[in-house]
């Protein structure tokens, strides 16, 4: 802003006010719109995620994540035993994007979902109990609230290690693991995700696996868009997907400005 104001021989304050009156949004918001549109054009033209990231000046975006995310699948034995001798901690807590439902095992996060009109806490809890009918369930608002506060820290800096303990088919686990490697600020199409796992013709199957993602936000399926550049559908409401994108763009902008 200061550089542009100097180039136009005016003050940053006057530039901000004049631009906002003319465009209806601030220069920074306008820049974010251009950045987002450019990213979609690059991705839809077949550019790689790395190329897109560098082209947008996001090479330092990884600094946003002070997070070591470890991924482990439930064993066939654990699935067959239907949760026998296991304790699942469940609960819900508010987040900047609405209520979040969380299920934890002794090994990590097993489920994390946003509340929607079609998914209430009672319904979600029933689904989890249905998957693990022999498990012991303990509700703990304190554990859930502490975790959600850590995940959605306003600066985007989560501290400490986080673990995922997931139930899925080998193909689903492969897709979810690929999503975890999508850094904040980077978008990818279904085709690009399919190519990244060595199955370039499996974009439809990739879409199905993404639709069954059990851990919202941490497995960032909200960063997957259509090849045309459109945002596409989101299991936890399209408006929430847009909100997550805007929030992450804000985090990137803060990091770039601080650099």
N, C-alpha and C positions, 0 to 999 in steps of 0.2 A: 504494500500500500504506500509506504513512504517513498519507495523508488519511483512508483508510477506518479505520485503527486509531484515529486521533484521534476520529473520529466515534463509534466504538464504545467509546471511553474505555479503550483497552487499548494495549499496545505492539505494534509491527510484528512483533517476534519471536513474541510469544504468539499473535497473529492467524495468522501463517504456520503455526505448529505445530498450533494448534487446527483450522484449516481443513483442513490436509493430513490430519490424523487422521480428520476427519469425511468428507471427500470423496475421499480417496485420491490427490488431485493438489493442486498448489500453487494459490494464488489466481491467479497469472499464467497458469498452464496452463489454468485454468478460464475465465479471461477470453478466452484465445485460442480456446477451443472455442466460446464464445458469439459471438465476433467472426466466426469462420468460418461458423457456422450462420446468422448474420444476413446475411452476404454472400451465401450461397447463396439465402436467401429473397428478398433484393432482386433478385438476378439472375434467379431463376426467375419473379419477378413482372413482369419486363420492364424493370426499372430499368437505366439506362445505366451503363457502366463508371465514368464520371466521378461520377455520382450516388452509386454504391456506394462509391467511394473516399472521397468527402467525408463520407458518412454514417458511415463507419468511422473517421474522423479520420486518413485516410492522405494528406492533401493534401501532406505533405512527403516522401512515399515516394520521389519522384524523387531526393532527396538521396542515396539509397543507391547510385545509379549514377554513379560518376565515370568514365563510359565513353562514348566516341563510337563507335557501331557503324555502320560504313559497309557498304553492301550493293551488290554488283555481280554481274550474271549473266554466265555464260559466253556468249560470242557464238556464233551458229550456226556460224561458221568454226571456232572452238575445239572445238566438239562434233564437227563433221564430221571434223576432223583427228585425232580419237581420242587427243589428248594428244601429237601429234608435236611434237618440239622443246621440250617442256615438262618441267620437273623437279618431281616431287611428293615432298614430304617427309612420311613417315609414321612413326608410332610409337604407343606406348601408355604410360600413366602412371596411378598411383593417384590417386583423388580421394576426398572424403568420402562419395561415393555409389558407390564401386566403380571398377573399371578403366575408363578412357576411351581410346578409339581416335581418333586425330587424323590428318587428311590436310591438308597445306598446299600451296598453289600459291604462285607468286611474288606473287600479288595478294591472298592471304588464306586463310581457313579454308574448305576445300571440303567437309569431312566431319568430324563429331564425334559419336561414338556411345558409349553405355555397353555394357559387356559383359553378356550375358544367357546363360541356358542354351542358347538357340538361336543365339546369335551370339558366336563366339569370335574372337580376334584374327586367327587364320589365315583364317577364313571371311570376315571383314570385309575383310581385305587382298586376298583373291581377288576379291571383288566390285568393289573399287576398281580393281584391275588390269584387270578385265573391261570396265569403263567406258572406260578409257584405255589400250588395249593397246599404243599406240605411245609412251607416255610413259616417261621415266626415273624410277625410284623409288629414293629414298634413305631409309634408316631412320636416325632420329636421336632417341635417347632424351632427350638433353639439351634439344633444342628442344621436344619434346613435354612434358617434365616442367615446363619453365619456363612454358609457356603454360597448362597445367592449374593450376599453382600460382597464376598470375595470375587465372584465371577463377574459381576457387573459394577466393578469399581469405576467411579466417574472418570478416572484418567485412563482407564483401559489397562492398568498395570495390576495384574493378578500376581500375588506373591505365594510362593510355596508350590510344591508339586501337587498335581492332580492326577487321578487315576480313573480310567474307564474300565468297567467290567461288563462286557456286552454279550448279548445273546443274538446270534444271527447265523445265516448260512455262510459258507466260505466266500461266496461271491459278494454278499452284502458286506462282510467284514473287510474285504479288499477295497470296495468302493468307499466305505466310511473312513478307512485308513488314508485313502487318497485325498479325501476332503480335509482331513486334519492337516495335511501339508499345504493347504491353500492359505497363505498369509493374509492378514487383515489388509483390506484395500484391493486385493486381487480378485478378479472375477473369472469364471471359467464356464464354458458351455458343456452340455452333457457329452457332446462328441469329444471335447478335449479331455474330460475326465475318463471317458472310455479309452482314449488313446494312451493316457498316462498309466493305465493298468494293463496295457498290452492287448486290449480287446477293442480295436477301433470301430468294429461293426456292431458293438453291443450298447449303443447309446440308449436304446429303449429299455434294455435290462438295467442299465445304470440309473435311468429315471425311476424305475420301480424300486431299486434298492435305496435310492435317496428318499423316496416317499415313505420308506419304512424306518428312516433314521430315528433311533430311540433317544438320542441326546441332542436336543436343540442347542444352537449357539456354539457349543464346544466342538461339535462336528458340524462345521459351518455350511450346511446345505443352502443357507440363504445367499451364499456367494456364487451359486450356480444359476446361470441364466440361459435363455434360449440362444441359439446360434444367430438369430436375427438381431440380438442385442436387447430384446424385450426381457423384463424381469421374470416373467413366467409365474406359475402358481407357487404357493407356499402352503405347506400343510397346516401351519399355525396362523393363517390369514395373510393375505397379500399386503395389507396395510402395515402389518408388523415387519414384513420383509423390507419394505421401503424404509421404515423407521430404523431398522438395524443398519441399512446401508448408509443413511444419513448420519447416524451416530458414529459409525466407523470412519466416515469421511471427516467428521469433526476431529476425531482422535488423530488422524493422519495429518490434518492441517495444523493441529497443535504441536505435533512432533516436528514437522517441517519448519514451523515458525521458531521453535525453540532451538533448532540446530544452528 
